[in-house]
Amino acid sequence: MGRAIAATLVALAAVTGCTVQPSDGDGKRRSPVHIELPGGTPSPPRTPTGGSPSAAPAPPDDGKPSAAPPAPARVLWARGATGRDVRELQARLRQVAWLFEGPTGTYGEQTERAVSGFQGKRGLPRTGRTDTVTWQRLLGMTREPGRWDLYLMGGQPADPPDPRCTTGRVLCIDKTSRTLRWMIDGRTVSTMAVRFGSQGTPTREGVFSIYWKSRDHVSTLYDSPMPYAMFFSGGQAVHYSADFAARGYAGASHGCVNVRDEAAIAELYAQVRNGDKVVVSW
């Protein structure tokens, strides 16, 4: 009977977390088991080291920085910019009918307005400044402009003068660069853009001289005004052309050398004298 009771107590100790107690130091024996009953407050749940009961597990650290927000598009050109790149921008805007002046090579009000309109039509921010996104969109819609697309309304640099222009007083006219240099003893006094005749009515090449000046001349053959005309070969003359000023190299003359800058040719007309040399070359 005693052994059965002892076995029952040992089993109860195993279930309830009891510990077996040895005899005390005074030799007196105590109850063979010490029963620790659970208290009224439950223990907190176990969590991973360093965590808290309510915190979600932290994501693994792979050593990579978190992704930064995309940087704004870089501005390439804005109002006030000048140069060849601006000419190309303007030439491409002309191709898609957003700009009708120039190219001038100067980013002014008209160019800013054209860029803003192009941006708005394509859902881009209407800043009027040409950023990388706007430029890539325009490149995808246009072709590479040629030289005379870039200088449709003049402004191109002059090539070196023909050797025949280096002495005396000379109107040095270059068909390759489409420029006229007014030179005195090898020094360039002024340079201006010029336009020539079409294939059917070409401007003659060679060495000539001014034989007649006519300030308010009107062509008897074509009934068209030829202000500041300086005749050098038959009916061919250097003169101001309102058509060249309006359309640039989209048009042509009937053989004359057209100048589009009225102020420039007015000043030239005042300086040139009958007998001054004219050289027309490629």
Number of C-alpha atoms within 10 A of each C-alpha: 5 6 7 8 9 13 11 10 14 15 11 14 18 12 8 12 13 17 14 14 12 13 12 9 7 6 8 8 11 11 9 15 16 13 15 11 9 10 7 6 6 7 8 7 7 9 12 8 6 5 12 12 10 7 8 8 10 7 6 6 7 6 6 6 7 6 6 6 6 6 6 9 11 12 13 15 19 19 15 10 13 15 11 14 15 22 22 21 23 28 30 24 23 18 16 13 11 19 22 15 16 22 27 23 20 20 21 14 12 18 27 21 17 19 27 20 17 23 22 13 11 11 8 13 13 17 15 22 23 25 17 15 15 22 18 11 13 20 13 8 11 14 11 10 16 11 11 17 22 24 24 21 22 25 18 18 13 17 14 9 19 14 10 16 25 16 13 14 19 28 26 24 29 22 17 10 17 23 24 27 23 22 21 15 11 16 15 16 10 13 20 20 26 28 26 22 18 14 10 8 13 15 22 16 15 12 17 18 18 20 16 14 20 15 14 11 15 14 11 9 7 8 8 11 16 21 22 24 25 28 22 23 19 7 13 19 23 28 28 26 24 17 16 23 16 13 15 23 20 13 13 20 19 17 20 29 29 27 27 23 17 16 11 15 21 16 12 18 19 10 9 17 16 13 14 15 22 24 22 20 17 11
